[in-house]
Amino acid sequence: MNGNKPSKAKNGAKASKKEHTAVIAIRDSVLFPHTTLNLTIKRPKSIAAVNEVMQKKALALFVTQKNPLVEDPLFSECYSIGTLGKIKEVMRGPEDTIQIIVEGIMKARIMKPGDEEPLLTAFVEPVMEDETKKTDRTDALMYSVINLFKEAIALGASVPLDVMMVILNLHDPWKLADFIVMNMELKLEERQMILEADVITDKLERIASALGRQIRVLKIAKKLQNETGKEMDKMQREMYLREQLKAIEKELGTMTGEGKTEFEELKAKIEACLMPA
């Protein structure tokens, strides 16, 4: 997963619900405000949208498609709420693809679909973040989310150290929420539900629920890994004992008397070790 840092740049481009806004559908990710995202663009409609917004120095609305396998999604096959983003950099990639770095500016919803050829356009409306002052409940939810984030890291979730330090030092609940989501392996549906939350307490609660599920998955994975490791140790031990048994049987074939009896006793002990519990 890419490590993303909070966006500090101001909106230097324009977007208005009175104008058509270019819409770019993305397959397997969700763009959040306050963060950046690296995307590979290949579809002709999306490339046309990138060219248009770069020419007009405008914002594009990045929406997630409901089914990642759909090759040419229409508006009905995408979520209606996404994030207005500013394309910061465009790089040409292999096989007629382009790589872009997009900065999430603000959440927005599609009010009325527009054209679907040669690119997707729509009338969009920005969705402002709730600026209600933090309450004890907000603080408690932030504390809970941070602790769940730490627990996930302790269980093996992969987050770069610099990203982790940024997260642990964020005090704005909206930025904290968006930044955690962008750097955790959450389900696509969970990410979209978190993006769509209009109230910060709802957003934090949804993140806590998603992190709780992720922690359960990590615990199961760790348990399976430990059991697999124990099973491998057992198999290696049995292989070693079987090799010893073969050597003893070879020796028994050449020995007689008391020495043979001692080897037979040792052989019996090894066979006992090899018997299933």
Secondary structure, DSSP 4 states (H G I P E B T S, - for coil): ------------SB--TTSEEEEEEESS----TT-EEEEEE-SHHHHHHHHHHHHHTB-EEEEEBS-TT-SS--GGGB-SEEEEEEEEEEEE-STT-EEEEEEEEEEEEEEEE---SSSEEEEEEE-PPP-PPP-HHHHHHHHHHHHHHHHHHHTT----HHHHHHHHT---HHHHHHHHHHTS---HHHHHHHHH--SHHHHHHHHHHHHHHHHHHHHHHHHHHHHHHHHHHHHHHHHHHHHHHHHHHHHHTT--HHHHHHHHHHHHHHHHHHS--
